[in-house]
Amino acid sequence: MLSRDHSVAAVDPVATVDVATVDTASVDPVALQNSISKATEALLGYRQADGHWVFELEADSTIPAEYILLRHYLAEPVDSALEAKIGNYLRRVQGAHGGWPLVHDGPFDMSASVKSYFALKMIGDSVDAPHMVRAREAIRSRGGAAGSNVFTRFLLALYGVVSWRATPVLPIEIMLLPMWSPFHINKISYWARTTMVPLMVLAALKPRAKNPKGIGIDELFLEDPKSVRMAPKAPHQSASWFYLFRSLDAVLRVIEPMFPKSLRQRAIDAALAFTEERLNGEDGMGAIYPPMANIVMMYDALGKDESYPPRATTRRGLDKLLVIREQEAYCQPCVSPVWDTALTCHALEEVGGDSFARAKEGLDWLKPRQVLELKGDWAVKAPNVRPGGWAFQYNNDHYPDLDDTAVVVMAMDRVRRQTGTGEYDAAIARGREWIEGLQSRDGGWAAFDVNNLEYYLNNIPFSDHGALLDPPTEDVTARCISMLGQLGETAATSKAMADGVAYLRRTQLAEGSWYGRWGLNYIYGTWSVLSALNVAGIDRNDPMIRKAVDWLVSVQNQDGGWGEDAVSYRLDYKGYEVAPSTSSQTAWALLGLMAAGEVEHPAVVRGVEYLKATQSEKGLWDEQRYTATGFPRVFYLRYHGYSKFFPLWALARYRNLRSTNSRVVGVGM
């Protein structure tokens, strides 16, 4: 644990701004307002014509690499200009270690490196080019491509690089299992479910990539690639559970070829029915890249050509995920317009004045996107709950998101409070009803499902990523409590609220922080929970709030900002480790401290000064580091909007609280 003495606080190894000696008595109100005005003007410049916001959502190199490999898998006409731009992107994000990381300046990752090397070789980069030599040496020096994860192994099996013995058995007959069976597709997360269903068809048919150039990557292995067998137990997996499932995998490998052909066809038909019910137009099944790519390959394996409507529509949807610039291009894992718009609305509501009208226009864009008719997959475990949520993407009605829904409801409620309008009443009520209906039995809330608590499934060989499930988490639980608290509930009036607060009490770490599943990491989780506890009416002197405040203050960097790295998701986490400051993580820390009543704290003043000092001439903040999470230890995200609306939100919140006597945050975020 780091000291609260700021002279020995965490030191930012790359920062050039030093506000450690700033006068902490006050912040110049004129300069503060100037920063707010500049940031507001810049943020409004990103507004779409119909009133919403959508910013780029960047992951690591695997998605653009997979996009290249998909085109060659299908033998699509070569788009040399696009490939050149994606190649430029892949070369730029190559790490100093020679491989490719999962985050900006991060450590080597085997699967990202293997896919990126494969894609560059497919594009036409010479294996003797210096960057390819460095990548190959980095991969081989770490044990070779046999160390790739399960998803990479499936890709390599489809290309014929490794045999199917290198992948776990995924019998398509899983589609026919009853709900009471130990494994069922409705017992895993939405992202795993939508990815696995078309992948199981591919595993049953075992097609081979067309690969017209005949490109392979045998040179990345230390052994004959065809000799590679199943991956070892992942660090998160229990040995007893893993080897039990590994034994079952061995049995299935022997008996699967004996399954009746009629049974296999029934299962494939069930997978197709599942898929076609959820195709979701050009937004794609699940509205995320992996299932969409698997669906295109699935239809190809089933003999459906590129003109077959479901295949053609899904394939167009993949191209809509591309970000193409003058010199570079990459493929996003999905898009985030509902999330971006809702959070931007909160920032603009905090700014107030003329910006409030722009926020309302954003909410008017969001309102008709509420899912009110379709009961998605979540209803399997909550059949009596009416739909009422919002999805993360433009369209994804089968998979609305509790986090998005809570944030949208709170933004609408703020407009209702300010203007007295009743136009959002029905939307707010349905959103609240849906969220209350999806509380899990442990008192927490998950992102997309309810009671997805079958933790043993993270031990199956397929789950080497450890993200097969969507269980309740501290950050989403906090957001749902924030919504209920903002709508007037307390632990005394609402069992859902009481159970949720009890969940948060149980999950606080000894150091005082809370885990952040969808944002990086303990700073994000602690901000989320402090915001929730404040609006839930928990006394500011409650020990869990005081411990959280002490922790946030203790991890402030010398430059006045806050930062946290993906290393914080390590399984043997023992406490905060120093990381460079970022604008979004600084904003979260400030919002958390202010929610806890620490408006006058010197750490808050220094944080505000950090944001002012690092603001660019254009009014925003430059943030290359990844501050969001797809799957801990496996997949991270850089929301390009986070450095645009979160710092503005924090600065406006500070200005507003300084102008009041109560210093109380009266809303849930």
C-alpha positions in Angstrom: 0.0 0.0 0.0 1.4 3.4 -0.9 1.5 6.2 1.6 -1.0 9.1 1.7 2.1 11.4 2.0 2.1 12.8 -1.5 5.9 13.3 -1.3 6.2 9.5 -1.6 3.0 8.9 -3.7 3.2 6.9 -6.9 5.5 8.6 -9.5 4.4 8.7 -13.1 7.4 7.5 -15.0 6.5 9.4 -18.2 4.6 12.5 -17.1 6.1 15.9 -17.7 3.4 17.9 -15.8 4.2 18.3 -12.1 1.5 19.8 -9.9 2.8 18.3 -6.7 3.6 21.7 -5.3 0.4 23.5 -6.6 -1.4 25.8 -4.2 -4.2 23.4 -3.0 -6.3 26.2 -1.6 -8.3 26.7 -4.7 -8.5 26.4 -8.5 -8.6 29.6 -10.6 -12.4 29.7 -11.5 -11.7 31.6 -14.7 -9.1 29.2 -15.9 -11.4 26.3 -14.9 -14.3 27.7 -16.8 -12.1 28.3 -19.8 -11.1 24.6 -19.8 -14.7 23.5 -19.5 -15.8 25.7 -22.3 -13.0 24.5 -24.7 -13.7 20.9 -23.9 -17.4 21.3 -24.4 -17.0 23.0 -27.7 -14.7 20.2 -28.9 -17.0 17.5 -27.7 -20.0 19.0 -29.4 -17.9 19.0 -32.6 -18.2 15.2 -32.6 -22.0 15.2 -32.5 -23.6 13.3 -35.4 -26.3 15.1 -37.5 -29.1 13.2 -35.7 -27.9 14.2 -32.3 -26.0 11.1 -31.1 -22.3 10.4 -30.5 -20.2 7.5 -31.6 -16.4 7.3 -31.1 -13.9 4.8 -32.3 -13.5 1.6 -30.2 -10.1 0.2 -30.7 -8.9 -3.2 -29.4 -5.5 -4.9 -30.0 -4.0 -6.1 -33.3 -6.0 -9.4 -33.3 -9.2 -8.1 -34.8 -7.6 -6.3 -37.8 -5.3 -9.4 -38.3 -8.3 -11.7 -38.2 -10.1 -9.5 -40.7 -7.2 -9.9 -43.2 -7.1 -13.6 -42.6 -10.9 -13.9 -43.1 -10.7 -12.3 -46.5 -8.0 -14.8 -47.5 -9.9 -17.7 -45.9 -12.8 -16.9 -48.3 -10.5 -16.1 -51.2 -12.1 -12.7 -51.6 -10.6 -10.4 -54.2 -7.5 -8.7 -52.8 -8.0 -5.1 -51.8 -4.4 -4.0 -52.0 -5.1 -0.4 -50.8 -7.0 -1.6 -47.7 -4.5 -4.3 -46.9 -1.6 -1.8 -47.1 -3.4 0.4 -44.6 -4.1 -2.4 -42.2 -0.5 -3.5 -42.7 0.7 0.0 -41.7 -1.4 -0.2 -38.6 -0.1 -3.6 -37.6 3.5 -2.6 -38.0 3.0 0.6 -36.0 1.5 -1.2 -33.0 4.2 -3.9 -32.9 5.9 -3.8 -29.6 9.6 -3.1 -28.8 9.8 -6.7 -27.7 9.2 -7.7 -31.3 5.7 -9.2 -30.7 2.3 -7.6 -30.3 0.8 -6.5 -27.0 -2.8 -6.4 -25.8 -2.5 -2.8 -24.7 -0.5 0.3 -25.7 3.2 -0.4 -24.6 2.1 -3.7 -23.1 4.0 -6.9 -22.7 4.3 -9.6 -25.4 1.1 -11.6 -26.1 1.5 -14.9 -28.0 -1.8 -15.1 -29.8 -1.8 -11.4 -30.8 1.7 -11.9 -32.2 1.0 -15.1 -34.1 -2.1 -13.6 -35.8 -0.4 -10.3 -36.6 2.6 -12.1 -38.1 0.3 -14.4 -40.1 -1.7 -11.4 -41.4 1.4 -9.4 -42.4 2.8 -12.5 -44.2 -0.6 -12.9 -45.9 -0.5 -9.2 -47.0 2.9 -9.9 -48.6 5.5 -8.8 -46.0 8.8 -10.7 -46.6 9.7 -13.1 -43.8 13.2 -11.5 -44.1 11.9 -8.0 -43.4 13.4 -6.7 -40.1 10.0 -6.4 -38.3 9.1 -10.0 -39.4 12.4 -11.3 -38.2 12.0 -9.6 -34.8 8.5 -10.9 -34.5 9.5 -14.5 -35.4 12.4 -14.4 -32.9 10.1 -13.1 -30.2 7.5 -15.8 -30.8 10.0 -18.7 -31.0 12.0 -17.5 -28.0 8.8 -17.8 -25.9 8.0 -21.3 -26.9 6.6 -20.8 -30.3 3.1 -20.6 -31.7 2.0 -23.8 -29.9 1.5 -21.4 -26.9 -1.4 -19.7 -28.6 -4.8 -19.6 -27.0 -7.9 -21.7 -28.0 -9.4 -19.1 -30.4 -6.1 -18.9 -32.3 -5.8 -22.6 -32.4 -9.2 -22.9 -34.0 -8.1 -20.3 -36.6 -4.9 -22.2 -37.3 -6.9 -25.5 -37.6 -9.2 -23.9 -40.2 -6.1 -22.9 -42.1 -4.6 -26.4 -41.8 -1.6 -25.1 -39.9 -2.3 -27.4 -36.9 -4.6 -30.4 -36.7 -7.9 -30.4 -35.0 -6.2 -32.4 -32.2 -4.9 -29.0 -31.1 -8.4 -27.8 -30.3 -10.9 -28.9 -27.7 -13.8 -31.0 -28.9 -16.9 -28.8 -29.4 -19.6 -31.3 -30.5 -22.4 -29.5 -32.3 -24.8 -31.8 -30.4 -24.4 -29.5 -27.5 -27.2 -27.6 -29.2 -29.6 -30.4 -28.3 -28.8 -30.6 -24.6 -31.5 -29.9 -22.1 -31.2 -26.9 -19.8 -30.7 -29.2 -16.8 -27.5 -30.6 -18.3 -24.1 -29.4 -16.8 -23.3 -27.6 -20.0 -25.9 -25.6 -22.0 -25.4 -22.6 -24.2 -27.7 -20.5 -21.9 -25.4 -21.2 -19.0 -22.6 -19.2 -20.6 -22.3 -15.5 -21.5 -23.9 -13.9 -24.5 -20.5 -13.3 -26.1 -19.4 -16.9 -25.7 -22.8 -18.2 -26.8 -22.9 -16.2 -30.0 -19.3 -17.0 -30.8 -19.5 -20.7 -30.1 -22.7 -21.6 -32.0 -21.3 -21.0 -35.5 -17.9 -22.2 -34.3 -19.4 -25.5 -33.3 -20.7 -25.9 -36.9 -17.2 -25.2 -38.2 -15.8 -27.7 -35.8 -18.3 -30.3 -37.0 -17.6 -29.7 -40.7 -13.9 -29.0 -40.4 -13.6 -26.9 -43.6 -10.2 -25.7 -44.9 -9.4 -22.1 -45.7 -9.2 -21.4 -49.4 -6.0 -19.5 -48.8 -5.2 -18.9 -52.6 -1.6 -17.8 -51.8 -0.9 -20.9 -49.8 0.5 -19.0 -46.9 1.5 -20.9 -43.8 3.4 -20.1 -40.6 5.2 -23.3 -39.8 8.3 -21.3 -39.0 6.7 -19.9 -35.9 6.7 -23.4 -34.2 9.5 -25.2 -32.5 8.0 -28.5 -33.4 6.0 -30.0 -36.3 2.7 -27.9 -36.1 0.7 -31.1 -36.9 2.1 -32.7 -33.7 0.6 -29.9 -31.4 -1.9 -31.3 -29.0 -4.3 -29.7 -26.5 -3.2 -26.6 -24.5 -2.2 -27.1 -20.9 -4.3 -25.9 -18.0 -4.7 -22.2 -17.8 -3.6 -20.4 -14.6 -7.1 -19.5 -13.6 -8.3 -23.1 -13.9 -8.8 -25.6 -11.0 -6.7 -28.7 -11.6 -9.4 -31.1 -10.5 -12.1 -29.5 -12.6 -9.8 -29.0 -15.6 -8.6 -32.6 -15.7 -12.1 -33.9 -15.2 -13.2 -31.9 -18.3 -10.0 -32.9 -20.1 -10.9 -36.6 -19.6 -14.4 -35.9 -20.9 -12.8 -34.2 -23.9 -10.7 -37.3 -24.6 -13.8 -39.5 -24.4 -15.7 -37.2 -26.8 -12.8 -37.2 -29.2 -13.2 -41.0 -29.5 -16.9 -41.3 -29.7 -17.8 -38.1 -31.6 -17.2 -39.7 -35.1 -19.7 -42.4 -34.1 -22.6 -40.0 -33.5 -25.5 -40.7 -35.8 -25.5 -38.5 -38.9 -29.2 -37.7 -38.3 -28.4 -36.5 -34.8 -25.6 -34.3 -36.2 -27.9 -32.8 -38.8 -30.5 -32.0 -36.2 -27.9 -30.3 -34.2 -26.6 -28.3 -37.2 -30.2 -27.3 -38.0 -30.7 -26.1 -34.4 -27.5 -24.0 -34.6 -28.7 -22.5 -37.9 -32.1 -21.7 -36.3 -30.4 -20.1 -33.3 -28.2 -18.0 -35.6 -30.9 -17.0 -38.1 -33.2 -15.8 -35.4 -30.4 -13.5 -34.1 -28.8 -12.4 -37.4 -29.7 -8.7 -36.6 -29.1 -7.4 -40.1 -25.8 -5.6 -40.8 -25.3 -5.1 -37.1 -24.7 -8.8 -36.9 -25.4 -11.5 -34.4 -24.4 -10.2 -31.0 -23.2 -7.1 -32.9 -19.6 -8.1 -32.2 -16.9 -9.2 -34.6 -16.1 -12.8 -33.6 -19.6 -14.4 -34.1 -20.1 -12.4 -37.2 -16.8 -13.7 -38.8 -17.7 -17.2 -37.6 -21.1 -16.9 -39.3 -19.6 -16.0 -42.6 -17.2 -18.9 -42.5 -20.1 -21.2 -41.3 -22.2 -20.3 -44.3 -19.2 -20.8 -46.6 -18.7 -24.3 -45.1 -22.3 -25.1 -45.7 -22.0 -24.3 -49.3 -23.8 -20.9 -49.3 -22.0 -18.6 -51.7 -21.3 -14.9 -51.2 -24.7 -13.9 -52.6 -26.7 -15.9 -50.0 -28.5 -13.1 -48.1 -27.7 -14.0 -44.5 -24.0 -14.5 -45.4 -23.9 -11.3 -47.6 -25.6 -9.2 -44.9 -23.3 -10.3 -42.2 -20.3 -9.8 -44.4 -21.3 -6.2 -45.1 -21.7 -5.7 -41.4 -18.0 -6.7 -40.9 -16.9 -3.9 -43.3 -18.9 -1.4 -41.3 -16.6 -2.0 -38.4 -13.6 -0.8 -40.4 -11.9 2.6 -39.5 -10.1 3.7 -42.6 -7.8 6.7 -42.6 -5.4 8.2 -45.1 -2.5 6.0 -44.2 -3.9 3.3 -41.8 -6.9 1.2 -41.2 -8.1 -1.2 -38.5 -11.2 -3.2 -37.6 -13.2 -2.4 -34.5 -14.5 -5.3 -32.3 -17.9 -3.5 -32.3 -19.3 0.0 -32.1 -20.5 1.8 -29.0 -23.0 4.5 -29.9 -25.5 4.0 -27.0 -22.7 4.0 -24.4 -20.9 6.9 -26.0 -24.1 9.0 -26.3 -25.4 8.3 -22.8 -22.1 9.1 -21.1 -21.7 12.2 -23.3 -25.2 13.3 -22.2 -24.1 13.0 -18.5 -21.1 15.2 -19.2 -23.1 17.8 -21.0 -25.8 17.8 -18.3 -23.1 18.5 -15.8 -21.8 21.4 -17.9 -25.4 22.8 -18.1 -26.4 25.9 -19.9 -26.8 25.6 -23.7 -25.2 22.1 -23.5 -28.2 20.8 -21.7 -30.3 21.1 -24.8 -27.7 19.1 -26.8 -27.8 16.4 -24.1 -31.6 16.2 -24.4 -31.3 15.8 -28.2 -29.0 12.8 -27.5 -31.5 11.3 -25.2 -34.2 11.8 -27.8 -32.1 9.7 -30.1 -31.7 7.1 -27.4 -35.4 6.9 -26.4 -36.7 4.8 -29.4 -33.8 2.4 -29.1 -35.1 1.0 -25.9 -36.0 -2.7 -26.3 -39.6 -3.1 -25.3 -41.0 -6.0 -27.2 -38.3 -8.7 -27.8 -37.4 -11.0 -24.9 -33.7 -11.8 -25.5 -31.6 -14.7 -24.3 -31.7 -13.2 -20.7 -35.3 -14.3 -20.5 -34.4 -18.0 -20.3 -33.6 -17.4 -16.6 -36.0 -14.5 -16.1 -39.1 -15.5 -18.1 -41.5 -13.3 -16.1 -39.5 -10.1 -16.6 -40.7 -7.6 -19.2 -38.0 -6.3 -21.6 -36.9 -2.6 -21.1 -33.2 -2.3 -21.6 -30.9 -0.6 -24.1 -28.2 -2.4 -26.0 -24.6 -1.1 -26.3 -24.6 -0.9 -30.1 -27.0 0.6 -32.7 -29.1 -2.6 -32.8 -28.7 -5.7 -30.6 -32.2 -6.4 -29.3 -31.4 -10.0 -28.2 -28.6 -8.7 -25.9 -29.4 -5.4 -24.1 -26.9 -4.3 -21.5 -27.7 -3.5 -17.9 -24.8 -1.0 -17.6 -26.0 1.0 -20.6 -29.6 0.9 -19.4 -28.8 2.2 -15.9 -26.7 5.0 -17.4 -29.4 6.0 -19.9 -32.1 6.0 -17.2 -30.0 8.2 -15.0 -29.4 10.7 -17.8 -33.1 10.8 -18.6 -34.0 11.3 -15.0 -31.6 14.3 -14.8 -33.5 16.0 -17.6 -36.8 15.1 -16.0 -35.5 16.8 -12.7 -34.3 19.8 -14.5 -37.2 20.5 -16.8 -40.2 18.7 -15.2 -40.9 16.9 -18.4 -42.8 13.6 -18.3 -41.7 12.5 -21.8 -39.2 10.0 -20.4 -41.3 8.6 -17.5 -42.4 5.4 -19.3 -38.9 4.7 -20.6 -37.4 5.2 -17.1 -40.0 3.0 -15.5 -39.4 0.1 -18.0 -35.7 0.4 -17.7 -35.9 0.3 -13.9 -38.3 -2.7 -14.0 -36.0 -4.6 -16.3 -32.9 -4.0 -14.1 -34.7 -4.9 -10.9 -35.8 -8.1 -12.6 -32.3 -9.1 -13.6 -30.7 -8.9 -10.1 -28.8 -12.1 -9.4 -29.4 -14.1 -6.3 -26.1 -13.0 -4.7 -27.4 -9.4 -4.7 -25.2 -8.3 -7.7 -25.9 -7.5 -11.3 -24.1 -8.7 -14.4 -23.8 -7.0 -17.7 -26.2 -9.0 -19.9 -27.6 -12.0 -18.0 -29.0 -13.0 -14.6 -27.6 -15.8 -12.3 -24.9 -16.7 -14.8 -23.1 -18.4 -11.8 -22.0 -21.7 -13.2 -18.3 -21.0 -12.4 -17.2 -24.6 -13.0 -17.6 -23.9 -16.7 -14.5 -21.7 -16.7 -12.5 -24.9 -16.2 -13.5 -26.5 -19.5 -10.6 -26.7 -22.0 -12.3 -24.2 -24.3 -12.3 -21.6 -21.5 -8.6 -20.9 -21.3 -9.5 -17.2 -21.5 -11.5 -17.5 -18.2 -14.3 -15.3 -19.6 -17.0 -17.9 -20.5 -19.5 -16.5 -18.0 -21.2 -13.2 -17.2 -21.5 -13.2 -13.4 -22.3 -10.1 -11.3 -19.5 -7.6 -10.9 -18.9 -4.7 -8.6 -19.0 -2.0 -11.3 -22.2 -3.0 -12.9 -23.8 -3.6 -9.5 -22.8 -0.1 -8.5 -24.3 1.3 -11.6 -27.6 -0.4 -11.0 -27.6 0.8 -7.3 -26.8 4.3 -8.6 -29.9 4.2 -10.8 -32.1 3.0 -8.0 -30.7 5.6 -5.6 -31.2 8.4 -8.1 -34.8 7.3 -8.5 -35.3 7.7 -4.8 -34.8 4.2 -3.4 -32.8 3.5 -0.2 -31.7 0.3 1.5 -34.6 0.7 3.8 -37.2 1.0 1.0 -35.8 -1.4 -1.5 -34.7 -5.0 -1.0 -32.9 -4.9 -4.3 -31.0 -1.9 -3.1 -30.2 -3.5 0.3 -29.0 -6.7 -1.3 -26.9 -4.7 -3.8 -25.2 -2.7 -1.0 -24.5 -5.9 0.9 -22.9 -7.3 -2.2 -20.6 -4.3 -2.4 -19.7 -4.6 1.3 -18.7 -8.2 0.7 -16.6 -7.4 -2.4 -14.5 -4.5 -1.2 -10.8 -5.5 -1.0 -8.8 -5.1 2.2 -6.9 -2.2 0.6 -10.2 -0.3 0.2 -10.8 -0.6 -3.5 -13.3 -2.4 -5.7 -12.7 -4.4 -8.8 -13.6 -3.0 -12.2 -14.7 -5.6 -14.7 -15.4 -3.3 -17.7 -13.1 -0.4 -16.9 -9.4 -0.5 -16.0 -9.6 -1.4 -13.1 -9.7 -0.7 -9.4 -9.9 3.0 -10.0 -12.9 2.4 -12.3 -14.6 0.0 -9.8 -14.0 2.3 -6.8 -15.3 5.4 -8.6 -18.4 3.4 -9.6 -19.1 2.1 -6.1 -18.4 5.4 -4.3 -20.9 7.1 -6.7 -23.5 4.4 -5.8 -22.9 4.5 -2.1 -23.3 8.3 -2.1 -26.7 8.3 -3.8 -27.8 5.2 -1.8 -27.5 7.3 1.3 -24.6 5.5 3.0 -23.0 7.8 5.6 -19.7 9.3 4.3 -18.1 8.2 7.6 -18.9 4.6 6.9 -15.6 2.6 7.1 -15.9 1.2 3.6 -16.2 4.8 2.2 -13.3 6.1 4.3 -11.1 3.1 3.2 -11.9 3.7 -0.4 -11.1 7.4 -0.2 -7.8 6.7 1.5 -6.9 4.2 -1.2 -7.7 6.6 -4.0 -5.6 9.3 -2.4 -2.7 6.9 -1.8 -2.4 5.9 -5.5 -2.4 9.4 -6.9 0.7 10.1 -9.1 3.1 12.8 -8.4 1.9 14.7 -11.4 -1.6 15.0 -9.9 -3.2 12.4 -12.1 -4.2 8.8 -11.7 -3.4 5.8 -13.8 -3.6 2.0 -13.7 -2.3 -0.7 -16.1 -3.8 -4.0 -17.3 -1.3 -5.7 -15.1 -3.7 -5.0 -12.3 -5.8 -8.0 -13.5 -3.1 -10.4 -12.6 -4.3 -13.4 -10.7 -1.9 -12.8 -7.9 -2.8 -9.1 -7.5 -1.4 -7.8 -4.2 -2.1 -4.1 -4.5 -1.8 -1.2 -6.8 1.3 -0.9 -9.1 2.5 2.4 -10.4 1.2 3.3 -13.9 1.3 6.6 -15.9 -1.6 9.0 -15.5 -4.4 9.1 -18.0 -7.1 11.7 -18.3 -10.0 9.2 -18.1 -8.7 7.4 -15.0 -7.9 10.8 -13.4 -11.5 11.8 -14.0 -12.9 8.6 -12.5 -10.8 9.1 -9.3 -12.0 12.7 -9.1 -15.6 11.8 -9.6 -15.3 9.1 -6.9 -13.6 11.4 -4.4 -16.2 14.1 -5.0 -19.0 11.6 -4.5 -17.5 10.7 -1.2 -17.6 14.4 -0.2 -13.9 15.2 -0.7 -14.4 18.3 -2.9 -11.9 20.3 -0.8 -9.3 17.5 -0.5 -5.9 18.6 -1.8 -5.8 15.5 -4.0 -8.9 16.7 -5.8 -7.4 20.1 -6.4 -4.2 18.5 -7.8 -6.2 16.2 -10.0 -8.2 19.1 -11.4 -5.0 20.9 -12.1 -3.6 17.9 -13.8 -6.5 17.8 -16.2 -6.2 21.5 -16.9 -2.5 21.2 -17.5 -2.8 18.3 -19.9 -5.7 19.6 -22.0 -4.7 20.0 -25.6 -5.0 23.2 -27.7 -8.1 21.6 -29.3 -9.8 21.4 -25.9 -9.5 17.6 -25.4 -7.0 15.2 -24.0 -4.6 12.9 -25.8 -4.8 9.3 -24.4 -3.0 6.5 -26.1 -3.2 4.1 -23.2 -6.0 1.5 -22.9 -8.4 2.2 -20.0 -11.2 -0.3 -20.6 -11.6 -4.0 -20.5 -13.2 -6.6 -22.8 -11.9 -9.6 -20.9 -9.4 -9.4 -18.1 -6.0 -10.6 -19.1 -7.2 -11.4 -22.6 -8.7 -8.5 -24.4 -8.7 -4.7 -23.7 -10.3 -1.7 -25.2 -9.5 1.9 -25.9 -12.6 4.0 -26.1 -11.6 7.0 -28.0 -14.5 8.9 -26.4 -13.3 8.4 -22.8 -10.7 11.1 -23.0 -13.3 13.5 -24.5 -16.2 13.3 -22.0 -14.9 12.0 -18.7 -12.4 14.8 -18.0 -15.0 17.4 -19.0 -17.5 15.7 -16.7 -15.1 15.8 -13.7 -14.1 19.5 -14.3 -17.7 20.5 -14.6 -18.6 18.5 -11.5 -15.9 20.2 -9.5 -17.0 23.7 -10.7 -20.6 22.9 -9.7 -19.8 21.6 -6.3 -17.5 24.5 -5.5 -20.4 26.8 -6.2 -22.7 25.1 -3.6 -22.6 25.0 0.1 -23.6 21.4 0.6 -20.8 19.9 -1.6 -23.2 16.9 -2.2 -23.4 15.0 -5.4 -27.2 14.6 -5.9 -27.1 12.1 -8.8 -26.0 8.6 -9.2 -23.0 9.2 -11.5 
